[in-house]
Amino acid sequence: MSIKGKIAWRFMTTKVSKVLFQANYRELVNLVMSTSNNVEEINRKMKDIGFRVGETLLMDYADRIRQHAVDFPTFSKTLQLAYKVNSGQFFTRIEVSKDKRTIKFTDDICPICEGVSISDMPGLQYCVLVSGVFDAVMKLRGFSAESYQESCKAVGDETCTWTLVLRD
């Protein structure tokens, strides 16, 4: 991150308590769980909520996103910056496939599911909300793509991973 970016992060970016965010998120997931019939429905509802969150977060940045993400592989840098601005940290790894149609984001210290352990709900994607945010940003930018959560620390995986795939 450049000096200008570090200064903007420290002094210009509004921050929220991580504990407060995690507590609110946990209660949102509990509410969705209590109104859903199965894990697939929970995952779908959380991704839909993430999409609406993404639309709200990024409306102010629409013009800048269009300027910075001229193609799908470059879009990974825009999403890296957006993740930093909204979570306080960078993704651990970003991988762009050789054909430049798939981007994989990995976070070894996911701020959403940090400290959460769920062992009785196979298939749950606890932090799938991030996939919904990705979908909103990709739609806003004009990419025909979709995302999904590949792994999640909250359910026992080693890391949280989200994959974005460009459609034909």
C-alpha positions as CSV (number, residue, x, y, z in Angstrom):
1,M,0.0,0.0,0.0
2,S,1.3,3.4,-0.9
3,I,2.0,6.2,1.7
4,K,-1.1,8.0,0.4
5,G,-3.2,4.8,0.9
6,K,-1.8,4.2,4.4
7,I,-2.7,7.8,5.4
8,A,-6.2,7.5,3.9
9,W,-6.7,4.1,5.8
10,R,-5.5,5.5,9.1
11,F,-7.3,8.9,9.1
12,M,-10.0,9.0,6.4
13,T,-11.7,5.6,6.5
14,T,-14.5,5.1,9.0
15,K,-14.0,2.0,11.1
16,V,-16.3,-0.2,13.1
17,S,-15.4,-2.3,16.1
18,K,-14.5,-5.8,15.0
19,V,-16.2,-7.3,18.0
20,L,-19.4,-5.3,17.3
21,F,-19.4,-6.4,13.7
22,Q,-18.9,-10.1,14.6
23,A,-21.6,-10.0,17.2
24,N,-24.1,-8.4,14.7
25,Y,-23.1,-10.9,12.0
26,R,-23.5,-13.8,14.3
27,E,-27.0,-12.7,15.3
28,L,-27.9,-12.2,11.6
29,V,-26.8,-15.7,10.8
30,N,-28.8,-17.0,13.8
31,L,-31.9,-15.2,12.6
32,V,-31.4,-16.6,9.1
33,M,-30.9,-20.1,10.5
34,S,-34.1,-19.8,12.5
35,T,-36.1,-18.9,9.4
36,S,-34.6,-21.4,7.1
37,N,-35.4,-25.1,6.4
38,N,-31.9,-26.3,5.4
39,V,-28.2,-25.3,5.0
40,E,-28.7,-24.5,1.3
41,E,-31.4,-22.0,2.1
42,I,-29.2,-20.4,4.8
43,N,-26.3,-20.1,2.3
44,R,-28.6,-18.6,-0.4
45,K,-30.2,-16.1,2.0
46,M,-26.8,-15.0,3.3
47,K,-25.4,-14.6,-0.2
48,D,-28.5,-12.5,-1.1
49,I,-28.0,-10.3,1.9
50,G,-24.3,-10.0,0.9
51,F,-25.4,-8.8,-2.6
52,R,-27.6,-6.1,-1.1
53,V,-24.8,-5.1,1.3
54,G,-22.4,-4.9,-1.6
55,E,-24.7,-2.7,-3.6
56,T,-25.0,-0.3,-0.6
57,L,-21.2,-0.3,0.1
58,L,-20.2,0.3,-3.4
59,M,-22.6,2.8,-4.9
60,D,-20.3,5.7,-3.8
61,Y,-17.4,3.9,-5.5
62,A,-19.1,3.1,-8.8
63,D,-17.1,5.6,-10.9
64,R,-13.8,4.7,-9.4
65,I,-14.4,0.9,-9.8
66,R,-15.1,1.5,-13.6
67,Q,-11.8,3.4,-13.9
68,H,-9.7,0.9,-12.0
69,A,-11.0,-2.4,-13.1
70,V,-10.7,-2.4,-16.9
71,D,-10.7,-6.2,-17.2
72,F,-11.6,-9.2,-15.1
73,P,-8.0,-10.1,-13.9
74,T,-7.3,-6.5,-12.9
75,F,-10.6,-6.5,-11.0
76,S,-8.8,-8.6,-8.4
77,K,-6.8,-5.5,-7.3
78,T,-10.0,-3.5,-6.9
79,L,-11.5,-6.2,-4.8
80,Q,-8.3,-6.4,-2.7
81,L,-8.5,-2.7,-1.9
82,A,-12.2,-2.9,-1.2
83,Y,-11.6,-5.8,1.2
84,K,-8.9,-3.8,3.0
85,V,-11.1,-0.7,3.3
86,N,-14.1,-2.7,4.6
87,S,-12.3,-5.4,6.8
88,G,-9.0,-3.7,7.8
89,Q,-6.9,-6.4,6.2
90,F,-5.8,-7.7,2.8
91,F,-6.6,-11.1,1.5
92,T,-3.8,-13.6,2.3
93,R,-3.6,-14.7,-1.3
94,I,-5.1,-13.9,-4.7
95,E,-4.8,-16.3,-7.6
96,V,-5.8,-15.5,-11.2
97,S,-6.1,-18.6,-13.5
98,K,-3.9,-18.8,-16.6
99,D,-7.0,-18.3,-18.8
100,K,-7.8,-15.2,-16.7
101,R,-11.4,-16.3,-16.2
102,T,-11.2,-17.4,-12.5
103,I,-10.0,-15.4,-9.5
104,K,-9.6,-17.1,-6.1
105,F,-9.4,-15.0,-2.9
106,T,-8.1,-16.6,0.3
107,D,-8.1,-15.2,3.8
108,D,-6.3,-17.2,6.5
109,I,-7.6,-14.8,9.2
110,C,-11.2,-14.1,8.1
111,P,-12.6,-11.3,10.2
112,I,-16.1,-12.6,9.7
113,C,-15.7,-16.1,11.1
114,E,-12.6,-15.6,13.3
115,G,-13.3,-17.4,16.6
116,V,-16.4,-19.2,15.3
117,S,-16.6,-23.0,15.2
118,I,-19.6,-24.8,13.8
119,S,-19.4,-28.6,13.6
120,D,-23.0,-29.6,13.3
121,M,-24.0,-28.0,10.0
122,P,-22.3,-29.7,7.1
123,G,-22.3,-27.5,4.0
124,L,-22.8,-24.2,5.8
125,Q,-20.8,-21.4,4.3
126,Y,-20.7,-19.0,7.4
127,C,-19.0,-16.1,5.6
128,V,-20.8,-16.5,2.2
129,L,-22.0,-12.9,2.6
130,V,-18.6,-12.0,1.0
131,S,-19.7,-13.9,-2.2
132,G,-22.8,-11.8,-2.3
133,V,-20.7,-8.6,-2.1
134,F,-18.5,-9.9,-4.9
135,D,-21.5,-10.6,-7.0
136,A,-22.9,-7.1,-6.5
137,V,-19.5,-5.5,-7.3
138,M,-19.1,-7.6,-10.5
139,K,-22.6,-6.8,-11.6
140,L,-22.0,-3.1,-10.9
141,R,-18.8,-3.2,-12.9
142,G,-20.5,-5.0,-15.8
143,F,-18.8,-8.4,-15.5
144,S,-21.0,-11.5,-16.2
145,A,-19.6,-13.6,-13.4
146,E,-20.5,-15.5,-10.3
147,S,-18.8,-16.3,-7.1
148,Y,-19.0,-19.0,-4.5
149,Q,-17.4,-19.8,-1.2
150,E,-15.1,-22.7,-1.6
151,S,-13.9,-23.2,2.0
152,C,-14.7,-21.7,5.4
153,K,-12.7,-21.7,8.7
154,A,-15.8,-21.5,10.8
155,V,-16.8,-25.0,9.7
156,G,-13.3,-26.5,10.0
157,D,-11.5,-25.7,6.8
158,E,-7.9,-24.3,7.1
159,T,-8.8,-21.0,5.4
160,C,-11.7,-19.1,3.9
161,T,-11.7,-19.1,0.1
162,W,-14.0,-17.4,-2.4
163,T,-13.9,-18.1,-6.1
164,L,-15.1,-15.8,-8.9
165,V,-15.7,-17.3,-12.3
166,L,-16.3,-15.3,-15.5
167,R,-19.2,-16.6,-17.5
168,D,-19.2,-16.8,-21.3
